[in-house]
Amino acid sequence: MSEEQPTITPYPDGPLLVRGDVELRTADGEPIPRKRRTVALCRCGLSTIKPFCDGTHKAAGFRTDD
C-alpha cells in the first residue's frame, strides 16, 4: 500500500494549495478542522476566513515575487 505524500503548491499572485493528509494548527498550536483534502491557505493576509483563502487577494492586487 502506498501513501500519497502531501503537497503544497504556491499559486502565482494567489494562495498556497495544500493537498493531502496534513494537520493544520493555529499559532497557539490548536488544531484547525479541515473539511476537505485540498485547502487554499491565504498568503496576502487580507482573508476574512484566515488561515483559508477567500479570494480577497484578487481585489487587493496581491502580487508574489517572481
N, C-alpha and C positions, 0 to 999 in steps of 0.2 A: 504494500500500500504506500503510495507516495503522497505526501502532504504538499499542497501548493504553498509556496512562500509568499508572505505578504509583500506588496509593492507600494511605494509612494512615488507618485508622478507629479512633478510641478508643471502646471499649465502656464504658458506664457501669458502674462497680464491677468492671471486668474488664481484659482485655489490650488491646494495640494489635494490630489485624489489619492485616497488610501483604500487599497483593495486587499481583501483577505482578513484573516482572523488576527486582529490586533486589539489590545486593550488600551483604550484612551483614558487618561486621567487628568484631573484639574491640576492647577499649580499647587494645590494643597494635598494632592495625592488621592483625592476621591475619584472613584470610577465614574466614567461618563457612559450612560447607557447608549447602546447602539441598536438601531432597528434594522440596519442594512449591512451587507458585507462590504459595500462600497460607499464611502462618505467623502464629501468635499470639505476640507478644512480651510478656513479663512486665512488669507495672507495679508490683506490690506488693513485689517484692524477695525473696519467700519461695520461689519455684520451685526445685525441685531439678534442673531441666534448663535453667537460665538460659543464654542470654537468652530461651528459649522458655517459654511458659506451661504449667504442669502442672495448673492448676485450684486450687492451694492458696489463692488469694485468696478463694474461697468460704468455706472452713472458717475462715479467719483473720478474716473480716468486713471485708475491704478495701473502702474506700469512696473514690470520687473526689469532687472538688468539683463542685458543680452548675455 
